[in-house]
Amino acid sequence: MHHIAIIGAGITGVTSAYALARQGYKVTVIDRQRYSAMETSYANGGQLSASNAEVWNNTSTIMKGMRWMLQRDAPLLVNPAPSWHKYAWMAEFVRYIAHYRANTIKTTRLAIEARQHLYQMAEDENIDFDLERRGILHIYHDKASFESGRRVNTLLREGGLDRYEVTAQEARQIEPALTRDCYGGFYTPSDATGDIHKFTRGLALACERKGVTFLMDTELRNILSTGQGHQVVFSQAGAQAGQLDVDAVVVCAGTASRQVAAMLGDRLNVYPVKGYSITVNLDDEASQEATPWTSLLDEEAKIVTSRLGRGRFRVAGTAEFNGFNKDIRADRIQPLTDWVRRHFPGIDTSRVIPWAGLRPMMPDMMPRVKAGRRAGVFYNTGHGHLGWTLSAVTAHMLVDTIQQAAGPSAEPVPA
């Protein structure tokens, strides 16, 4: 197989295109947006975080979700309105509690490996994406949550992560901008942060330099098997329907992957879990000095932070099970702004940009990199809250999957 169509131009679609193009494949990327990285890959929390590799499949997540059901500003919110997909997904989520330990360790190992692939891509293509390799500091405000975090840390360290306990005093030494006391924390010096949107757009330009074609403003209509390959049927604004004949199709469509998989005869139980962020513009020197450079994860509030250059501060959090609703709710954004004002009162929050995006989550919280039922169909999707962290390694896993499907007798692809 030589010509491959990739459905989706977010972080997983673009990293997949780049990895395949470097192996000599002809690649065409199709996306409904005008530009790459305009949906979930637009304004996430920014953390490249092996330290956040714990999967959510545990009893405490379910108990917290039930307790927060009627709290509008809760970190985890579930719309109780009936939805077959939502409740079927949740039932499957519960079944994977038994795999919590194994999947957390596996995700940690993937995240550690992913770093070097991503750094190499950025270095090879000279991509500036506000990378800060200052680690991630996970802070706890009480003994009970800290002890729970200690148990999680054991799993992360078993997965190979260099992460260690710090006292409240050590936490302030790591990040001097911290003004409020905490009980303690865990520090991962090897973690990093960066602007996912800037990285993806930069890598998309690198893909074009390598011959990748991007069909943007393009709606996927169908994917038909032709016997020799696949015919991708699409439409573009102001133009007649078009078609593209390819040897293989890779689905990297985020929350739309479930619908695309159904076209191809596969079941892919992706559910859209909404997350929110704010970008605080640091327009004055006082705000810049009051803003932390080390990335933070506040366990109590379930909030993460990233410093994006000198002039921007990204604060993100919350998980909302509310279908494909992408509305930006004021009662979900306000807690993020309040958190900044409470913890870093020296930051001017008069110019804050809100955003909401839908994370493509599988019930077991693990990405799907695999072949489909039909020959020449592949998936690299379902990364949930770790798409930015894992995409560089799953792109390489995809290349291996495609080459294995071609078989040992296949003609080698030129490098």
N, C-alpha and C positions, 0 to 999 in steps of 0.2 A: 504494500500500500504506500502510495507516495503523496497524494493530495488529501489533506485532512481539514475538515471544517470544525471549528470550535464554536460552540454556542455559549456566548457570554464573554464580556470584555471587562470583568472585574478583576480582582487580584489573582484568582485562580485561573481564569481564562487567559490572561496576559502572560503569567508565568509559564503556563502550559504551552502557549504559542512560542514563547522564547526558547524553552527547552527543546521543543520539537524542531524549530527552525535551525537550532544549532546542530541538530543531528541530520540536517539535509532535507527534511520534509518540506513540501509545499503546504503552506498553512493559510486558511482564510478564517477570519474571526467575524462572527455575526452578532450584533447587539442592537437592541431597540433604542438605546440612548444615542444622542448625537456624538458623545465623547466617551472614552473609556473611563472606568472608575467613577461613575456618577450615581451609583446606588449604595449598596452596603459598603463599598470600598471608598466612600467619599470622606467621611469624618468620624471614624471610629475612635476608640480610646488611645490608639497610637502605640500600645505596648507590644513589644516582641517578647512575649512572656512565657518562658518555660515554667516559671514559678506559678503560673495560673493554669497549669495543665490538669488540675483535678477535675474529673468529670462530675456532673451534677447528680448522678444517679445514687442518691443515698436517702435514708429515711428522714434526716434532718431537713433536707430541701423540701420534702413533701409537707412536713409539719409546719415549716415556716410559711410555705405557700398558703396553707389552710388558715394560719393565724393572720396572714396579711390580706386575706381575700377581700375584706371590706375597707381596707386602708388605702385611700387613693394615691398617697405618695409613697407607698411601700416599695422597697427594692425589687420585690417580685410580685407581680400583679397578674391575676388570671381573670379574664372576663368570663363570668359564669354562664353566659348565654349558650344555649345548646349548639354544638358543632360536632358532627360525627368525626371529622378529621382530628380535631383537637383532642377529644376524649379517647379516641382510638390510639392516638400518638402517646397520650399520657399513660394509658394502660401498658403500652409497650415499654415506655420509659421505666415503669415500675418493675417490669420483668428483668431489666438490665441492672438492677441494684446488685444482683449477685456477681456482676462483672466489674463492679466499681474499682476494686483494687487493681486488677489486671489492666483495665483500660486506662486508669490514671498513670500507671507506670509506663505503659506503651506510648501514651500521648507525650509524656515527659521526654522520652527518648527521641521521638519524632521532632519535638520542638528544639531540642539541643542540636540535632543534625541539621535542621532547617536553617539555623543561623548562618552557618558557613556558606550554604548555597546562596542565601540572599545577599550576604556581604560580597560574595564573589560577583554576583550579577551587577550590583551597584558599582563595584570597582572596575569591572570590565567595561561597563557602559558609561562610566563617569556620571552617575545619577546623584544629584543633590536632593535629599529628602529629609533634611533636618535630623539626621541620625545623631542620637546621644547614647553613648555606651557607658552610662553611669550606674547601671544596675536598677533594680526595683526593690523598694522598701515596703514591706507588708506590715501594717501597723494594727495592733489590737488594743482595745480599750478596757478589757476586763480579763480576769484570770481564766474564767470558764472558756471564753472564745480562744484565748491564747493556748490553753491546753488542747483544745480541739485542733487548732492550727499546728500544734506540735505533732499530732498524729498524722496529719496530712503531710507535714514536712518529712516524716520518715519515709513515706511512699515516694515523694519527689526525689529524695536523696537515693533511694533504691533505684530509681530510674536514671541516676547518674548526675543529678543536679547539685552543684556546689551552692548550698543555701544554708545559712546558719542563723542561730538566735542572736538577738541584740537586746540590750536593756533600753529603757526609755532614754537614758543619757546617751548611750551609743547611737540611738536613732537620731537624736538631735545633732550629734557630731557628723553623721553621714549626710544629713540634710539640715543645715543650720536655719533654714527658713521656717522650720516647724515651730509653732508658737504654743501649741496645746500639748499637755502631757498625755502620754499613752502608757499602757501597762507594760508593753514590750512589743517586739516585732521579729520579723525574719528578713534577712537581706540576701538578695541574689545578685552578686556583682557582675555576673556574666550576661544578665538580661539587658535589654535596650529599648529605645523608643524611636519612633520616626513617623513621618507623615505618609500614610498609606496612599493617599491620592497623588501626591507628588511622585512617589516611587512608581506607582502603576502607570501614570502618564509618561514618565521618563522611560520606563521599560517598553511601553507601547511604541514609542518613537524608535527605540533600539530594534524592536521587532520589524518595523517598517524598513529600517536600513538593511535588515537581513532578508527582505523580500516578502514579509508577511502582508497579506491584504486584509484591510478592515472594511467590512460593510456595516456602516453605522446608520442610525435612523432606519433600521431594518427590522420588520416584524416577521418572526418565524411563523409559517403557516402549516407546514407539514414536513415530514421526513419519510421518504418512500424508498423501499428497497428495490434495486434494479437488477439484482442477480449478480452484477459485476461490482456493485458498490451501492451508493445511496444518492438520492436526488433530494436536495434541500430546497423546499419551495418557500419563497418569501415575498414580501411586498415592501415597497419603500414609498415614503410620502411623495405624492405628485408623480408617481411612475406606475407603470403596469407591473403586475406580478412577475417575478423572475424566478429562475431556478439555477441551481449549482450542482453539477455532478462531481461527486468526490468518492474517494476510496473508503474513507472512514469518517465517523462523526464522534466528537468528544463533547460531552455535556458538562459545562461549567456554569450553569445558569442560575446559581444561587437558589433563592426560594422558588423560582420557576422551574427548577430541575424536576420536581415531581410531575408537573404537567408534560414536560418534554419527554420524560421517561415513559409516560403512559402512551405517547405517540409511538414509542419504539417497543412496546410490549413488555416493559419492565416496571416493577414496583419500587419506588424510591420514596420512603416515607419522610420527606423533608417537611418540617413545620417552620413557619416564619415567626421568630421570637424577636419582638421589637426592642431595640435599645436606643437610648438617648445620649446626646452629648451637647456640650456647649463649648464654644471657642471664645475665650476671653482675650480681647485685644489689649495688649499691654502698651498703651500709648505714651506713658510717662515713665521717667526714670525710677520714681518711687515704686511703681507697680512692678517694674522689671526686677528691682532689688528684692521685693517682698515675695517673689514667685519662686517656688522650688525648681531646681534643675533635676534632682533625682526623682524618678518616677515613683509614685505612691499608689498603694492599694489599701484603702480603708475597709477593714473587715466588717465593721458594724454597719456602715452606710452602703457597702458594696459599690464603692466609687473608686475609679482609677484616674490617674493624672499623667499627663505627658507635657513636657516643655518642648514646643516646636519653634526652635530658634529663639532669638531674644524677644520677639514681639508677640508671641502667641502662647496661650496656655490652654490645653485641651483637658476637659473634665468630662468623664463619661460614666454611665452606670445604668442600672435598672434592667429588668427583664419583664416584658409584657406579652402575655399570651392573648392576643386579640386579633387573630387572623391576619389578613393582608392590609390591615389598617395602618397607614403611615402618617396619620395626623400627628402633629406636634402639639401635645397637650401642655398647657401652662402649669397644671398641677404636677406634672412629671418633670418639667424643666426647672421649676422654682427650687426644689430641693438641691439641685446641683449648684445653682447660684448661691443659695443659702450656705451650703457647705464651704464654698470658697470664702465667703464673707466671715464665716465663723472661725475657720482654721487659718486664714491668711487675710486678716483685716486690712492690711496695707495695700491690697490689690484693688484698683478701681474697676468696679464691675458695671460701669455705665454703658459699655459697648460690648455686648455679649451676643454671639450668633448661635441660635439653637438649631439642632438637627435631630432627625430620627431615621433609623435604618432597620431593615429586617434581616436578622441573622438566620442563615439556612441550617437548621439543627436536625440531626438524626436522633432517634430515641435513645441510642447508646452514647451519644455525644462524640462519635468517631466519624472522621471523614470517609467517604466512599471513593476509593480509587480501584476500579475494577472494569472488567469487560461486561458488556450486556449480553442478553440472550442471542441477539442477532450478531452475525459476524460483522466486524468492522464498527461496532458500537462500543464506546468506552465512557467512563464517568470519572470525573475529578471534582467532587462537590460535597456539600453537607458538612462543612468545616465549623459551623456554629460560631461561637465567639472567638475562635482561634484561627480564622482564615488568614489574617495578617501574619500570625506566628508560624503557621504550618505550610502555607502555599508553596514556598520555595522547595520544600522537600517532596511534597506530593506531586509537584510537576515532574520531578525526576522519577518518582515511582510510576507515574503515568507513562513516561517514555519506556521504562522497562516492561510495563504491562503490554504496551502496543508491540514492542519488539518480540516479546514472548509469544504473543498471539500470531505473529507472522510466521513463526516456526524457524527451525534451524536451516531449512532448505531455502528460505526466502532470500532473494537477492539483497545483499547488504546495502544499507542506505548510506550515501556518501556523507562524510563529515563536513 
